[in-house]
Amino acid sequence: MNNLEENFDSISPYADEEVSDVMKSLINDKKFHDSISAQIYPSIFKIIPGLSSFLFRKTFTKSFGNSKSIEQFQNNLAPFVEEMIKRTTDGFSYSGSENLSSLPTLYISNHRDIALDSLFLNFARFVEGKKTVRIAIGDNLLDSGFFEKLMRLNKSFVVHRNIKGAKETLIKLGNLSRYISHSLTADQESIWIAQSEGRATDGHDFTDPAVLKMLYLASRKTLGINEWVKQVNLTPVSISYEYDPLDITKAIDWEDGEELSYEENNQRDLRELVKGIKEPKGRVHLHIGKSITEKINQIEDLAEVIDSEIITNYKLWPSNYISAYSLDLTSKTENFEGKKKSFLFRFKSLDTTTRKKVLRMYSAPFQNQKKRG
């Protein structure tokens, strides 16, 4: 095995031949059973934690114990995704299925939820009979325990954050760029990556040129930027949630992120991931854009094209219009008066400053679409 492949091993998802051993380790991982059963069976867990843990282990083993490949694991996961959609949304829709290609594709998406943004794209591709994508996740989410195993079983690969020093930065970003290029060209696997590091906490969906520079890094000496965009079939994706389960959390709790240790941030991210999956989201819409064909002169131009596609194709909900109206950004509520009271009731306990912060988050997509005419 050469050094390049060894470097890929440190960031890549599991290979099929690793799945059986990983599944055995999860089936025998008491910490995994306790942690998840506390979320799934909270009332039982409070009274008889051992029973809830036993019930979860039994269900998990029955549902996933036969997984011998990544595809088999994801096929076993699909019914649980369907159940989550049925239980926590008022409907999931998607558009742009005609833009789903058989070519390996680099999807660049706006980012609102840790796990669900890519999951909804994968579910749409699954429904359409397409292979699922490999998913970029920050190393802040990896705990070397059961959660990391589950993410890597679900085709996640690692994006390093908080890299120290120019030399380490170049090595790790170069390796990541080569891995993504290798996935698309050699492995013929599509990729999902967020348009910027971390979730959009203010509701503004803008592409960070640094992400695009990293993606292009491995090809910049051999391909012009337009050739590269065509080769990777670069495709913008927009996802919108009628309600963000973490709207108030983002407004209140995120202010102290700088003061938390790595472990504390990791635990917070895991809690937020679970909350995002479990809590009501209203309606959810995903749009798969057309692959980019415009002539690009520089990375900043590409970022602008991606932004235009993501913002234009973002599905606006009553929550967006009502928030804009509440902040005097529009005089119309698009006949959503009936929903206004119940939506604003959501923030009844917040102080004025925090309430405005949340409303600005919801109104941002409306403002950005308005600016683009």
C-alpha positions in Angstrom: 0.0 0.0 0.0 1.5 3.4 -1.0 1.6 6.5 1.2 -1.3 8.1 -0.7 -3.6 5.2 0.1 -2.5 5.2 3.7 -3.3 8.9 3.9 -6.7 8.1 2.4 -7.3 5.4 5.1 -7.1 8.1 7.8 -10.1 10.0 6.3 -12.1 7.6 4.1 -15.3 5.8 4.8 -15.2 2.1 5.6 -14.6 -0.4 2.8 -17.0 -3.3 2.3 -14.6 -5.8 3.8 -14.5 -3.8 7.1 -18.3 -3.7 7.6 -18.8 -7.1 9.3 -16.2 -6.4 12.0 -17.6 -2.9 12.6 -21.1 -4.3 12.9 -19.9 -6.8 15.5 -18.2 -4.1 17.5 -21.4 -2.0 17.5 -23.5 -5.0 18.5 -21.2 -5.5 21.5 -20.8 -1.8 22.4 -22.7 -1.1 25.7 -22.0 2.6 25.6 -23.6 2.7 22.1 -26.7 0.9 23.4 -27.0 3.0 26.5 -26.5 6.3 24.6 -29.0 5.6 21.8 -31.6 3.9 23.9 -31.7 6.9 26.3 -32.8 8.9 23.2 -35.2 6.4 21.7 -36.8 5.0 24.9 -36.3 7.9 27.4 -39.1 6.9 29.8 -37.9 3.3 30.0 -34.3 4.4 30.3 -35.1 6.6 33.4 -36.7 3.7 35.2 -34.9 0.6 33.9 -31.8 1.7 31.8 -30.7 -2.0 31.4 -34.1 -2.9 29.8 -34.0 0.1 27.3 -30.4 -0.8 26.4 -31.4 -4.5 25.8 -34.3 -3.5 23.6 -32.2 -1.3 21.5 -29.4 -3.9 21.1 -32.1 -6.4 20.0 -33.6 -4.0 17.5 -30.2 -2.9 16.1 -29.0 -6.5 15.8 -32.2 -7.6 14.0 -32.1 -4.6 11.6 -28.4 -4.3 10.8 -26.7 -7.5 12.0 -26.8 -9.0 8.5 -24.9 -6.0 6.9 -21.9 -7.3 5.0 -21.4 -4.2 2.8 -21.9 -0.5 2.8 -24.8 -0.8 0.4 -26.5 -3.5 2.5 -26.1 -1.3 5.6 -27.7 1.7 3.8 -30.5 -0.5 2.4 -31.2 -1.6 6.0 -31.1 2.1 7.1 -33.6 3.2 4.5 -36.8 2.2 6.4 -35.6 4.1 9.4 -35.0 7.2 7.3 -38.5 6.9 5.8 -40.0 6.6 9.3 -38.0 9.7 10.5 -39.4 11.6 7.5 -42.9 10.4 8.3 -42.7 11.2 12.0 -40.8 14.5 12.1 -41.8 16.3 8.9 -45.0 17.4 7.2 -43.7 16.1 4.0 -40.4 15.8 2.1 -40.3 16.9 -1.5 -37.6 17.3 -4.1 -37.2 18.8 -7.5 -34.5 18.7 -10.2 -34.5 14.9 -10.5 -33.8 15.4 -14.2 -30.5 16.8 -13.2 -29.4 13.6 -11.4 -26.7 12.2 -13.5 -25.1 8.8 -13.9 -21.8 10.6 -13.9 -19.9 10.9 -10.6 -20.9 14.3 -9.3 -19.6 16.9 -6.9 -22.6 18.3 -5.1 -22.1 21.6 -3.3 -24.9 22.3 -0.9 -26.1 24.9 1.6 -25.8 23.6 5.1 -28.4 23.8 7.8 -28.4 20.5 9.7 -25.4 18.3 10.7 -26.7 15.0 9.3 -29.9 15.7 7.4 -28.8 17.9 4.5 -26.8 15.1 2.9 -29.2 12.4 4.2 -32.1 14.0 2.2 -30.0 14.1 -0.9 -29.0 10.5 -0.4 -32.7 9.6 0.1 -33.8 11.3 -3.1 -31.0 9.5 -5.0 -32.1 6.2 -3.3 -35.7 6.8 -4.4 -34.5 7.6 -8.0 -32.4 4.4 -8.1 -29.1 6.1 -8.0 -26.0 5.3 -5.8 -25.7 7.3 -2.6 -23.0 9.9 -2.2 -19.9 10.1 0.0 -20.4 12.8 2.6 -17.9 15.3 3.9 -18.0 15.8 7.7 -15.9 17.8 10.0 -13.5 16.0 12.4 -15.2 17.9 15.3 -18.0 15.3 15.0 -15.7 12.3 15.3 -15.2 10.8 18.7 -13.3 7.6 17.8 -16.3 5.7 19.2 -19.7 4.5 18.0 -20.8 7.7 16.3 -17.7 7.8 14.1 -18.3 4.1 13.1 -21.9 4.9 12.2 -20.9 7.9 10.1 -18.2 6.0 8.2 -20.6 3.1 7.6 -22.8 5.8 6.0 -20.0 6.8 3.5 -18.8 9.8 5.5 -15.2 11.0 5.1 -13.2 13.4 7.3 -12.6 17.1 6.7 -10.0 18.4 9.2 -10.7 21.7 11.0 -8.6 23.9 13.2 -5.4 22.8 11.4 -2.3 24.4 13.0 0.4 25.9 10.8 0.9 26.4 7.1 2.7 23.1 6.5 0.1 21.0 8.2 -2.6 22.9 6.4 -1.2 22.3 3.0 -0.6 18.6 3.7 -4.1 17.9 5.0 -6.0 20.0 2.5 -3.9 18.6 -0.3 -4.7 15.0 0.8 -8.4 15.8 1.2 -8.5 17.3 -2.3 -6.7 14.3 -3.8 -9.1 12.0 -1.9 -12.2 13.8 -3.3 -10.7 13.8 -6.8 -9.8 10.1 -6.5 -13.4 9.3 -5.3 -14.9 11.0 -8.4 -12.5 9.8 -11.0 -11.1 6.4 -9.9 -13.8 5.2 -7.5 -16.7 6.7 -9.6 -18.3 7.8 -6.3 -20.3 11.1 -6.0 -19.5 13.6 -3.3 -21.6 15.9 -1.0 -19.9 18.8 0.6 -21.2 22.0 2.3 -20.5 25.4 0.6 -18.7 26.6 3.7 -17.3 25.3 6.9 -20.1 24.7 9.5 -23.8 25.3 9.3 -25.3 28.7 8.3 -26.3 29.9 11.7 -27.6 33.3 10.3 -29.6 31.8 7.4 -27.3 33.3 4.7 -26.2 30.6 2.2 -22.9 31.9 0.8 -20.1 29.8 -0.6 -16.7 30.2 0.9 -14.1 30.4 -1.9 -11.6 28.6 0.4 -13.7 25.4 0.1 -13.6 25.7 -3.7 -9.8 26.3 -3.7 -9.4 23.1 -1.6 -11.5 21.1 -4.0 -9.6 22.4 -7.0 -6.2 22.0 -5.3 -5.5 18.5 -6.6 -6.3 19.4 -10.2 -5.1 23.0 -10.5 -1.7 22.0 -12.2 -3.3 19.7 -14.8 -6.7 21.2 -15.5 -8.0 24.7 -16.2 -10.8 25.7 -13.9 -13.5 25.3 -16.5 -12.2 21.8 -17.4 -12.2 20.9 -13.7 -15.8 22.1 -13.2 -16.9 20.0 -16.2 -14.9 16.9 -15.1 -16.4 16.9 -11.6 -19.9 17.7 -12.9 -20.2 20.4 -10.2 -23.9 20.6 -9.2 -25.4 23.0 -6.6 -28.0 21.7 -4.2 -30.5 23.8 -2.1 -32.3 22.4 1.0 -34.8 24.3 3.0 -36.6 23.4 6.2 -39.9 25.1 7.2 -38.8 25.0 10.8 -35.2 24.5 12.1 -35.3 22.3 15.2 -32.2 24.2 16.4 -33.3 27.8 15.6 -33.3 28.9 19.2 -30.3 26.9 20.0 -28.3 28.6 17.3 -29.4 32.0 18.5 -28.6 31.4 22.2 -26.0 28.6 22.7 -23.7 29.3 19.8 -22.4 32.5 21.2 -20.2 30.6 23.7 -18.7 28.2 21.2 -15.2 29.8 21.4 -15.0 29.2 25.1 -15.8 25.5 25.0 -13.1 22.8 24.9 -12.8 20.4 21.9 -14.6 17.7 23.9 -17.4 20.0 25.0 -17.9 21.2 21.4 -17.9 17.6 20.2 -20.6 16.6 22.8 -22.7 19.6 21.9 -22.5 18.8 18.2 -23.6 15.2 18.9 -26.6 16.5 21.0 -27.6 18.9 18.3 -27.3 16.1 15.6 -29.8 14.0 17.6 -32.1 16.9 18.2 -32.1 17.8 14.5 -33.1 14.2 13.6 -35.7 13.8 16.3 -37.5 17.2 16.4 -40.3 18.5 14.0 -39.1 20.2 10.9 -42.3 21.1 9.1 -42.0 20.7 5.4 -38.6 20.0 3.8 -37.7 20.6 0.2 -34.5 19.7 -1.7 -33.6 21.1 -5.2 -30.9 19.5 -7.3 -29.6 22.2 -9.6 -28.2 21.9 -13.1 -24.5 21.2 -13.4 -22.5 24.4 -13.9 -21.6 25.2 -17.5 -20.9 28.9 -17.3 -17.5 30.1 -18.3 -15.5 30.7 -15.1 -12.4 33.0 -14.9 -11.6 32.5 -11.2 -12.7 30.8 -8.0 -14.6 33.8 -6.8 -16.7 33.8 -10.0 -17.5 30.1 -9.4 -18.6 30.9 -5.8 -21.0 33.6 -7.1 -22.5 31.2 -9.7 -23.1 28.6 -6.9 -24.6 31.2 -4.6 -27.0 32.3 -7.3 -28.2 28.7 -7.9 -28.6 27.8 -4.3 -30.4 31.1 -3.3 -32.6 31.2 -6.4 -33.7 27.5 -5.9 -34.2 27.8 -2.2 -37.9 27.0 -1.3 -39.4 29.8 0.8 -41.9 28.7 3.5 -44.5 30.8 5.4 -41.8 31.0 8.2 -39.5 32.9 5.9 -42.2 35.4 4.9 -43.7 35.8 8.4 -40.2 36.5 9.8 -39.5 39.1 7.1 -42.8 40.8 7.7 -42.2 40.8 11.5 -38.9 42.6 10.9 -40.6 45.2 8.5 -38.6 43.8 5.6 -41.8 43.3 3.5 -45.4 44.5 3.8 -46.8 41.2 2.5 -47.2 37.9 4.3 -48.3 36.0 1.2 -51.6 35.1 2.7 -50.0 33.3 5.6 -51.8 35.2 8.4 -53.3 31.9 9.6 -49.8 30.6 10.4 -48.4 33.8 11.8 -49.6 33.4 15.3 -48.5 29.8 15.8 -45.1 30.4 14.2 -44.3 33.5 16.4 -45.6 31.6 19.5 -42.6 29.4 19.0 -40.4 32.3 20.3 -42.7 33.6 23.0 -40.2 33.0 25.9 -37.2 34.8 24.2 -36.0 38.2 25.0 -36.3 40.8 22.2 -32.7 40.6 21.1 -32.7 36.8 20.7 -36.1 36.8 19.1 -34.9 39.3 16.5 -31.8 37.1 15.9 -34.0 34.1 15.2 -36.3 36.0 12.9 -33.4 37.4 11.0 -32.2 33.8 10.4 -35.5 32.8 9.0 -35.8 36.0 6.9 -32.3 35.8 5.3 -33.3 33.5 2.4 -36.2 35.8 1.6 -33.9 38.8 1.6 -31.3 37.1 -0.6 -33.9 36.0 -3.1 -35.3 39.5 -3.2 -31.8 41.0 -3.9 -31.4 38.7 -6.8 -34.7 39.8 -8.3 
